[in-house]
Amino acid sequence: MTGRLQATLVLAAAVLLAAGCTGGSSSGTRSSTATSIAAQPAVNPAIPDATRARAASYAGFRAIDPCALHDPAAAKAVSGDQVDELLPNLDGLNQCVLRLTQGDFAGAWTLYLEVGADYDAGRRRDAAPETLGGTLTYREESEDGTGCDFARPLDGTSAIVLRVRNYNRGENTPSKAPCDLGREYVEASAAVWADPPRRDRGLTSPALTLAELDPCDAASALLPEYGDGAELHPTGPFTCGVRAGYGSTGKDKSKETKKKGEVTVSFTVEEQPLKLAGQKINGIDHAAVAVGDRKAVAASSKSGCRTAVVWDENTWMVADAKTENAPKTYEVIVIQTDTCDTAQATAEKVLAKAGRR
């Protein structure tokens, strides 16, 4: 689906999801575990043995729709606030944020949801286990009382994590503590959490085609630049780095290959990603770049070069469907390199490997 996405359409899809999980009709094949979502996913041979199991798990997590895990109607019911927006989060396509409002631009609760968050045995030992709606979760409360996290394990090292936040104080202090509201919300959404919905069920719109891809596959286009033994290192469902390995002998590499820095490829969303082109902000230059037939912006700083490439100009989302000129949020591929001198050529290789939208 292309064109303008109105937030109300996303919300409607999520509400329908809640109905479907409580006995209504649903489409697609449902799975009981996250790891079964992608049956025997292919893992790139350049991923080291120690990371291969993790990479296979990431394939399963990419298949889960984080925005379909949210239930706006339940959030409204447990908070008493109005739904403001429901959008993928800027930190990755495996995350989705639901914001609530008290009206008149007064912020209220923010519910961050991440699929495949790091959550190992140590975190679980330190957290408080709670069974909510028949689903085992682990609860962690912030020291300042402004937040509370609930984690639903997906495997031994990962979880679906809900982060409940409200920073209002004084006369706007919420009537419920974050953990109380989060507990009620998880209980209301437990059926969905127990059986995470797949993206291919089409429960949210538009379909994010970039989320169907593996960032390590895109990053693998750069492997030849690092020579024999080059490695791919996935650090999240939608982030992968490529760097020099030890090679077959370890000492046959050229000095250029040895010193070549890691390149990181990430799939995410950004609001108006091209708006900074031609500007210098806080000492960072933002230059317009053409990557094939796609538009991009390369930001040069002391820490390196960040190139954000718009994946599909014809598909976007808006937080406020009622505002005529509401800023648009697009899917982007972000490529982090040592320098902007090679950013365009690097981006072209990555995009060519990623394929057409």
Beta strands, then each sheet from edge to edge (+ up, - down):
strand 1: 3-5
strand 2: 82-88
strand 3: 95-103
strand 4: 106-118
strand 5: 128-132
strand 6: 135-141
strand 7: 147-153
strand 8: 158-165
strand 9: 231-236
strand 10: 239-243
strand 11: 263-271
strand 12: 280-281
strand 13: 284-291
strand 14: 294-301
strand 15: 304-310
strand 16: 315-318
strand 17: 328-337
sheet 1: 1+ 16+ 17- 11+ 10- 9+
sheet 2: 1+ 16+ 17- 15+ 14- 13+ 12-
sheet 3: 2+ 3- 4+ 8- 7+ 6- 5+
end
